[in-house]
Amino acid sequence: MGTERVDIEADYVVVGAGSAGCAVAARLSEDPGVTVALVEAGPADDAPMMDVPLAAGRFLGSAYDWGFHSDPEPGLDGRVLALGHGRVLGGSSSINSMVYLRGAPADYDGWARSGADGWSYADVLPYFLRAEDNDRGAGPLHGVGGPVAVSDSRAPHPLTAAFLRAAQQAGYRLLDDLNGPDQDGVGYAQATQRDGLRCSAATGYLRPIAGRPNLTLVLETPVTALLLDGTRAVGVVGRRHGVPTRIRAGREVLLAAGAYHSPQLLMLAGIGPAEHLRRLGIPVVSDLPVGDGLQDHLRLAVSWPARLASLRAELTAEERTAYERHGTLPPMAHAGESAGFIRSAPHLPAPDFHVAGVPCAIGGMLASAGGGLALAGWTTRPTSTGLLRLRSRDPGEQPAIRHGHLRTAEDRRSAVDGVVRMLEIADRPALRDVIAGAPLDGPAGRDPDSVLAWVRRTGVSMHHPCGTCAIGSVVDPELRVAGVEGLRVVDASVIPRIPGANTNATAIMIGERAADLVRGQRRPTARRDVSAAAVSGPVTGDEMPVTDLA
């Protein structure tokens, strides 16, 4: 840093106020003896309807989304995919479909077997519980009193119920708890909601501590560079209204910018694949496989016209106006009400395919939802991986992203057979009674060639990117970046293998555990200073001690 001007100083600088960043910043700031600066590129989460479940899809592709796109994907007919990623306080938890699924215990036990010591299911379950305020009450698998509200659906949609009946008719068990020890079957999924409204990481972790004097929230400040003193991270540089802003870290810099931005910032600082960095003229600080191992789920959805009113049709102009003017709400149904874990082939020892009934027809993104219903699915643990690399030394240029979907024969088989299983569920009486015609866009046939051609033509990202700074290759089990002092990655980038479910709950858990690792603790404390008192509405910059950087 030398004699450069410093705009903000804190013991810990957290880059990114998404699911993990909100958790780690709130937990670290429980100690009044330390200071924390939480830096977010996007604005406050105060957009109209952002907390209303039915409106979730409108924010994908909006100003609250980074607008990432993949490079052409060879396995998907060379198509370019939209990669939704929240650019707002709360990150993707402020614009996602709110599904609360953790994945199977075997997912985390697999992490531990691969060398991620301290990340087995027994190790991470206490952090899931510490984060939860579950309306089912406390128990061995659920917590109460935590920041993140987790709720059952207040108004399940009839089309969702029809899907679950059809799945049972197809031979799948109805499960009471999709986060239980047995996840072989289908059921209603819980959501990150309180009183029918979205409970993002910002709402859960930051709103109850508004005004905490040792936590500084810096909004609308994209970080453009890590500051290094030799091989030690000492801060970051951001840009607020085009003005460079230096934020010094007295103890550590914690990257929670997500699986696309965290590796980008590392590589720009010379932490990454040496050959790639040298080609761009970036001096190498630590030669690491940053950006390798990118993983995501590939969503496959078949839609039909329906005889019942769909989810999208229920959000009328009158209901929207009533909410905006008077605070009255439409039914709190949402697109992620149901889920299930099934076998794409009967010989498999465990479920390998996720399936859900969606009470609306869906296109490439939920934002294009319309009248009808859909069955959506994806291979839970794809073996294909991709790559993220810099295009240039310009931090404002999006990196080159290729997920590598369907690279392996196993992923292609699972996708094809899983789609056939979905279509078999749609053939059952409970769904035949509500389907009003032929699929709006489905495979030409059920033979492998026809289904695979459709998969390649229509598959889209589930927006679950992870693995680009994995434990064991880029960071150690304490999440410390190899070869650099005072620097950790504390988001979904560190996941060594994608869990078989939506990744938001996992990212929150990583943030919770990261805070204890920074504090030198291997097991969670019982203390819960982040209140779970009922809260609503957005967190705005005016409610936190935000440094004036204009």
BAMAR-969208 format. One line per 2 residues: for each residue x, y, z of C-alpha. Coordinates in steps of 0.02 Angstrom, whole numbers. Layout:
REM BAMAR-969208
X,Y,Z ~ ...
REM end
This chain:
REM BAMAR-969208
0,0,0 ~ 145,118,31
88,297,64 ~ -73,283,-39
-227,365,33 ~ -343,246,127
-530,283,124 ~ -586,148,245
-495,38,369 ~ -561,-119,452
-490,-275,530 ~ -585,-384,406
-637,-334,230 ~ -772,-445,156
-794,-430,-32 ~ -971,-470,-86
-1133,-456,15 ~ -1214,-614,-52
-1268,-768,44 ~ -1097,-810,114
-1036,-630,131 ~ -1183,-574,236
-1162,-723,350 ~ -976,-705,379
-983,-515,403 ~ -1126,-525,527
-1044,-663,628 ~ -871,-582,634
-947,-416,689 ~ -1025,-502,840
-858,-467,922 ~ -860,-282,970
-671,-285,976 ~ -653,-303,787
-710,-198,639 ~ -783,-266,478
-810,-183,309 ~ -934,-271,194
-913,-212,14 ~ -1051,-242,-115
-1048,-195,-299 ~ -1236,-179,-312
-1368,-68,-233 ~ -1482,-94,-84
-1615,-228,-97 ~ -1757,-102,-101
-1833,-134,-272 ~ -2024,-145,-271
-2085,-325,-255 ~ -1911,-397,-223
-1976,-480,-65 ~ -2133,-553,-149
-2106,-735,-203 ~ -2217,-724,-357
-2109,-584,-427 ~ -1942,-675,-413
-1919,-707,-598 ~ -1928,-524,-647
-1756,-487,-573 ~ -1658,-610,-679
-1586,-512,-824 ~ -1622,-347,-737
-1507,-214,-664 ~ -1496,-323,-507
-1413,-463,-606 ~ -1230,-458,-660
-1284,-514,-833 ~ -1149,-645,-854
-1152,-753,-1010 ~ -1058,-910,-1049
-946,-935,-1198 ~ -1025,-1049,-1329
-1052,-1218,-1247 ~ -996,-1361,-1362
-1109,-1486,-1273 ~ -1262,-1376,-1300
-1251,-1348,-1487 ~ -1135,-1200,-1462
-1267,-1098,-1372 ~ -1224,-952,-1257
-1309,-967,-1087 ~ -1373,-828,-975
-1292,-849,-805 ~ -1397,-761,-675
-1297,-692,-528 ~ -1362,-566,-403
-1287,-392,-405 ~ -1379,-321,-255
-1369,-325,-67 ~ -1403,-506,-24
-1331,-565,-190 ~ -1421,-706,-274
-1522,-739,-116 ~ -1616,-577,-157
-1669,-634,-331 ~ -1675,-824,-325
-1824,-941,-310 ~ -1793,-961,-122
-1782,-1152,-122 ~ -1702,-1215,38
-1616,-1381,4 ~ -1450,-1434,77
-1406,-1588,-24 ~ -1376,-1761,45
-1261,-1805,190 ~ -1157,-1906,67
-1115,-1745,-28 ~ -1020,-1674,119
-945,-1839,172 ~ -876,-1847,-5
-794,-1677,21 ~ -708,-1742,177
-649,-1901,90 ~ -573,-1795,-49
-465,-1702,77 ~ -580,-1564,142
-545,-1602,324 ~ -680,-1532,437
-813,-1524,301 ~ -903,-1689,327
-1091,-1690,355 ~ -1066,-1706,542
-951,-1554,535 ~ -1064,-1441,431
-1236,-1489,499 ~ -1215,-1378,654
-1187,-1229,540 ~ -1343,-1264,439
-1438,-1272,604 ~ -1357,-1113,672
-1414,-1018,517 ~ -1595,-1078,524
-1753,-1011,600 ~ -1861,-1155,541
-2048,-1146,566 ~ -2049,-1335,595
-1961,-1306,760 ~ -1796,-1364,832
-1735,-1542,813 ~ -1585,-1646,763
-1598,-1586,582 ~ -1671,-1411,601
-1631,-1256,700 ~ -1728,-1109,770
-1669,-936,818 ~ -1550,-916,672
-1551,-772,548 ~ -1623,-863,396
-1810,-896,402 ~ -1853,-1066,328
-2037,-1101,300 ~ -2158,-1223,226
-2267,-1157,85 ~ -2412,-1052,148
-2520,-1083,-4 ~ -2468,-1236,-106
-2527,-1224,-285 ~ -2649,-1357,-351
-2531,-1393,-496 ~ -2392,-1431,-372
-2506,-1552,-281 ~ -2549,-1635,-446
-2365,-1661,-483 ~ -2336,-1743,-314
-2485,-1859,-337 ~ -2422,-1907,-509
-2248,-1942,-443 ~ -2322,-2058,-313
-2423,-2144,-448 ~ -2258,-2170,-540
-2186,-2259,-388 ~ -2092,-2121,-297
-2115,-2100,-111 ~ -2187,-1942,-35
-2063,-1873,91 ~ -2105,-1757,234
-1932,-1676,240 ~ -1821,-1657,88
-1679,-1607,205 ~ -1699,-1765,307
-1581,-1914,313 ~ -1680,-2005,177
-1696,-1904,17 ~ -1757,-2041,-98
-1924,-1974,-157 ~ -2024,-1814,-185
-2107,-1686,-76 ~ -2141,-1504,-38
-1983,-1401,-26 ~ -1957,-1271,108
-1912,-1093,61 ~ -1812,-949,134
-1967,-850,180 ~ -2043,-770,334
-2229,-734,340 ~ -2238,-773,155
-2104,-648,105 ~ -1926,-676,46
-1795,-688,183 ~ -1633,-654,91
-1463,-662,174 ~ -1469,-472,188
-1639,-475,271 ~ -1590,-614,391
-1413,-565,437 ~ -1401,-376,413
-1569,-299,454 ~ -1572,-357,636
-1400,-279,666 ~ -1430,-114,576
-1326,16,664 ~ -1197,-104,736
-1052,20,751 ~ -911,-99,703
-990,-153,538 ~ -975,-37,389
-1079,-77,236 ~ -1011,-4,74
-1138,-16,-68 ~ -1122,16,-255
-934,-10,-248 ~ -872,-147,-365
-701,-209,-310 ~ -575,-198,-451
-415,-257,-369 ~ -339,-345,-220
-200,-249,-136 ~ -47,-354,-94
108,-313,6 ~ 224,-446,-62
126,-606,-33 ~ 8,-534,97
-165,-465,59 ~ -185,-295,141
-345,-229,64 ~ -444,-198,-94
-480,-59,-218 ~ -658,-24,-271
-743,107,-378 ~ -886,211,-314
-961,329,-442 ~ -802,306,-542
-690,361,-398 ~ -556,237,-337
-590,185,-158 ~ -456,100,-53
-512,-11,89 ~ -372,-75,201
-384,-239,296 ~ -288,-243,459
-308,-431,477 ~ -383,-520,326
-471,-500,160 ~ -615,-622,136
-675,-649,-43 ~ -861,-688,-49
-890,-621,-225 ~ -955,-785,-297
-892,-921,-411 ~ -867,-800,-557
-797,-644,-472 ~ -689,-719,-335
-577,-812,-459 ~ -573,-660,-572
-507,-551,-430 ~ -378,-680,-382
-311,-696,-559 ~ -304,-508,-583
-194,-504,-428 ~ -76,-635,-497
-151,-783,-404 ~ -195,-916,-531
-129,-1023,-673 ~ 46,-956,-708
46,-984,-895 ~ -122,-897,-917
-69,-749,-810 ~ 96,-727,-901
8,-721,-1069 ~ -89,-572,-1004
65,-489,-930 ~ 11,-515,-750
155,-551,-629 ~ 129,-719,-544
112,-714,-355 ~ 49,-891,-327
31,-1025,-463 ~ -137,-1106,-425
-276,-1188,-529 ~ -396,-1043,-499
-545,-1051,-618 ~ -528,-1238,-648
-664,-1360,-595 ~ -813,-1245,-629
-975,-1340,-598 ~ -1160,-1303,-619
-1324,-1395,-638 ~ -1403,-1402,-811
-1589,-1371,-802 ~ -1705,-1466,-919
-1889,-1419,-922 ~ -2041,-1479,-1019
-2196,-1368,-1014 ~ -2378,-1403,-1054
-2536,-1299,-1062 ~ -2643,-1327,-908
-2827,-1331,-866 ~ -2795,-1239,-702
-2737,-1060,-678 ~ -2549,-1056,-665
-2437,-968,-541 ~ -2396,-826,-660
-2579,-796,-701 ~ -2617,-769,-516
-2505,-615,-501 ~ -2629,-493,-576
-2605,-308,-602 ~ -2734,-274,-467
-2641,-381,-340 ~ -2476,-298,-380
-2554,-126,-361 ~ -2636,-175,-196
-2470,-232,-128 ~ -2375,-77,-182
-2507,42,-115 ~ -2574,-47,38
-2457,-190,79 ~ -2587,-325,46
-2516,-479,-36 ~ -2565,-606,-168
-2551,-790,-124 ~ -2373,-830,-73
-2348,-976,-192 ~ -2180,-985,-279
-2099,-1081,-420 ~ -1994,-1193,-307
-2133,-1270,-203 ~ -2089,-1451,-240
-1936,-1556,-273 ~ -1880,-1735,-276
-1730,-1846,-294 ~ -1752,-1996,-406
-1649,-2124,-500 ~ -1630,-2092,-685
-1603,-2281,-705 ~ -1666,-2418,-588
-1495,-2501,-562 ~ -1418,-2348,-480
-1380,-2362,-293 ~ -1442,-2186,-252
-1543,-2046,-331 ~ -1448,-1950,-464
-1583,-1839,-539 ~ -1679,-1692,-466
-1858,-1667,-523 ~ -1984,-1531,-481
-2160,-1485,-530 ~ -2172,-1300,-572
-2345,-1220,-569 ~ -2314,-1119,-728
-2239,-1147,-899 ~ -2057,-1094,-903
-1937,-1047,-1040 ~ -1752,-1011,-1029
-1772,-915,-865 ~ -1912,-902,-739
-1935,-724,-801 ~ -2016,-798,-956
-2143,-898,-856 ~ -2319,-907,-924
-2483,-1001,-914 ~ -2467,-1189,-896
-2359,-1306,-796 ~ -2186,-1380,-811
-2081,-1523,-750 ~ -1901,-1473,-725
-1752,-1580,-684 ~ -1564,-1593,-682
-1424,-1715,-648 ~ -1383,-1688,-465
-1196,-1722,-466 ~ -1130,-1691,-642
-957,-1757,-680 ~ -925,-1629,-816
-826,-1475,-765 ~ -784,-1312,-849
-663,-1169,-843 ~ -657,-983,-803
-518,-872,-871 ~ -481,-687,-889
-511,-608,-1058 ~ -397,-463,-1017
-322,-366,-872 ~ -475,-252,-870
-574,-291,-711 ~ -730,-222,-795
-727,-354,-931 ~ -823,-511,-891
-716,-667,-884 ~ -726,-807,-1011
-843,-939,-936 ~ -874,-1113,-1003
-964,-1239,-893 ~ -928,-1388,-1004
-1102,-1462,-988 ~ -1125,-1641,-1050
-940,-1672,-1079 ~ -950,-1845,-1002
-1048,-1996,-1060 ~ -1117,-2019,-884
-1192,-1844,-883 ~ -1271,-1870,-1054
-1346,-2036,-999 ~ -1413,-1963,-836
-1490,-1814,-925 ~ -1575,-1920,-1058
-1640,-2052,-938 ~ -1694,-1921,-812
-1798,-1830,-942 ~ -1883,-1994,-987
-1924,-2019,-802 ~ -2001,-1844,-799
-2108,-1884,-950 ~ -2166,-2044,-867
-2226,-1943,-718 ~ -2322,-1830,-837
-2409,-1985,-907 ~ -2489,-2026,-739
-2673,-1990,-710 ~ -2648,-1848,-585
-2557,-1744,-716 ~ -2655,-1804,-866
-2808,-1732,-780 ~ -2734,-1556,-779
-2630,-1556,-940 ~ -2728,-1475,-1080
-2627,-1525,-1233 ~ -2462,-1578,-1307
-2297,-1514,-1234 ~ -2259,-1335,-1283
-2081,-1386,-1325 ~ -2027,-1563,-1286
-1921,-1701,-1362 ~ -1977,-1768,-1530
-1977,-1943,-1456 ~ -1918,-2040,-1305
-1775,-2130,-1389 ~ -1601,-2078,-1329
-1555,-1984,-1487 ~ -1713,-1879,-1488
-1702,-1838,-1303 ~ -1517,-1794,-1311
-1545,-1680,-1459 ~ -1681,-1590,-1360
-1569,-1580,-1206 ~ -1431,-1499,-1307
-1553,-1376,-1386 ~ -1646,-1321,-1228
-1540,-1349,-1072 ~ -1501,-1192,-969
-1403,-1148,-814 ~ -1481,-1178,-644
-1374,-1032,-581 ~ -1279,-1143,-459
-1098,-1104,-505 ~ -963,-1168,-389
-792,-1249,-379 ~ -678,-1118,-456
-570,-1099,-298 ~ -594,-1271,-227
-539,-1337,-59 ~ -385,-1443,-88
-325,-1355,-244 ~ -338,-1167,-217
-384,-1151,-33 ~ -347,-1263,115
-484,-1331,229 ~ -471,-1168,329
-515,-1077,165 ~ -345,-991,158
-275,-957,-15 ~ -116,-1057,-42
42,-951,-53 ~ -42,-790,7
-61,-728,186 ~ -214,-639,252
-328,-697,111 ~ -471,-822,110
-610,-869,-9 ~ -773,-895,87
-908,-928,-44 ~ -969,-1065,-161
-806,-1054,-256 ~ -728,-1168,-126
-849,-1314,-153 ~ -744,-1463,-209
-893,-1552,-287 ~ -1065,-1480,-317
-1198,-1542,-196 ~ -1350,-1629,-267
-1469,-1485,-229 ~ -1490,-1297,-243
-1334,-1212,-178 ~ -1398,-1061,-80
-1411,-1152,86 ~ -1236,-1222,60
-1165,-1049,26 ~ -1242,-983,187
-1168,-1130,282 ~ -996,-1091,208
-1010,-912,268 ~ -1059,-970,442
-916,-1093,453 ~ -792,-969,379
-826,-848,521 ~ -779,-979,649
-624,-1029,551 ~ -568,-847,548
-597,-841,737 ~ -495,-1000,759
-643,-1109,806 ~ -672,-1281,734
-849,-1304,801 ~ -992,-1180,808
-1027,-1080,964 ~ -1200,-1077,1040
-1204,-887,1038 ~ -1330,-810,918
-1309,-622,921 ~ -1392,-606,751
-1573,-596,802 ~ -1708,-697,719
-1842,-572,766 ~ -1973,-551,632
-1913,-426,504 ~ -1976,-371,336
-1930,-256,195 ~ -1762,-216,119
-1600,-165,201 ~ -1552,6,138
-1387,95,146 ~ -1460,228,262
-1492,98,397 ~ -1310,48,415
-1155,152,460 ~ -1107,172,278
-952,273,248 ~ -982,423,135
-867,395,-13 ~ -937,522,-134
REM end
